Amino acid sequence: MPSLSVFGAQWGDEGKGKLIDLMAKDADLVVRYQGGANAGHTVVVGSEKYVLHLIPSGILNRGTVNVIANGVAVDPLKFLEEVDGLHKRGIAVDGGNLKLSAHAHVIFEHHRVIDQLSERWRGEGRIGTTGRGIGPCYADKAARTGLRIGDLLDPAVCRQRLRAALAEKNALIERVHASTPLDLESQLDRYSMLAERLRPFVCDTGALVRRAARDNKRILFEGAQGAMLDIDGGTEPFVTSSNTGANGIFSGAMFPAKYLNRVIGIAKAYCTRVGEGPFPSEQDNPTGERIRKQGNEYGSTTGRPRRCGWFDAVAVRYAMEVSGGDGLIVTNLDVLSGFDSIQLALRYRLPGGEERREWPADLPNLDSIEPVYESFPGWSEDITAVRRYADLPQRARDYVEALEREIGIPVLMLSVGPERDQVIPRGALMP
Ligand code: IMP
């Protein structure tokens, strides 16, 4: 695998954690390049379940170096909570197997507070964020008023920049939102204590990752969220604040595009979305409820019930095209067992009657588009123990092959349950 991008090709929660954990055993480095603790990557190993928010899913594999690169928004509290949680469960985490970029921006308490206050302020127009301070942190990065991990490690710089930041944020918190301002000294005390614990992990991760590429090391880039939540290509404003597809790697890990060898998208055999925003194939009805129940579709970060619907080939085709996807992994195929029929959204019908196979990125409002579905007969067999493609029921294979045909990209693997070994290989992940 010299260097491989694995990203979510829907609206997040595609089951990336499990697949990345599986692929990490062949990787020297696993790199997170965007997002923050808004992500929730679930990995099940035997009877143990791990939910990772910030630390790359490769951490459960001995020998893999895990990198949180400059494009990630890092909440030091969440980072250390996760390190401590892994330690308690006997997973060794130190500056040897976990590297944190000195250039990653810091999520402070005021970012979390403002995230939640802004959502309240937006009222009906709320985004449905995870409340983890992601948007406000990236906003400060773009405004050049944020602090980076390196700034946190230098007490004088930290004091000067945090004082300037809090003066402005407290005005916003108090005067616009009529809420309680934060005290500079107690914030400084808290974050300088945390900084000392971060220090052993901090380095120039860009140099580390580029050196690894030159040395022919195997690098796996772990995307968080999904391509349809991408700040540039997604369903803006109902998106997260980073570039979630393979496109985020180049700036988010300071990694040259020419070094990236392969791109794999991950999509569920159906579709889910958390938070507000367009979701053309959503089933806000008993079918959607049944998918939610069978797939246990509740957020691993916020516990919110996920909105559920059918596989949307228009959205996945677009996501794969934008990131230059070479192959697709389809997860949760087992969740569809027992449905009499399964729908697959092939095209969209626009309000004037025009039908399109392409994602309508030119339309300002996606609320009134109607998917055009093809219906497939379902299968009743439990497929969680199947490990060979040929052993799947014919109807399941027909459905998978229809997905492949519609997306125009090979389906390289299927996942049929949460355990590491519950996969059905179909093609080489790296040629
Ligand atoms: P934020 O990233 O917390 O600002 O939230 C922005 C949007 O992205 C909201 O709709 C969230 O529900 C969604 N989102 C953020 N992280 C994830 C994720 O890991 N999975 C699914 N949706 C997410």
Residues whose N, C-alpha, C, O or C-beta is under 5 A from the ligand:
A	BS01	IMP	W11 G12 D13 N38 A39 G40 I127 G128 T129 T130 G131 R132 I134 G135 Q225 L229 V239 T240 S241 V274 G275 E276
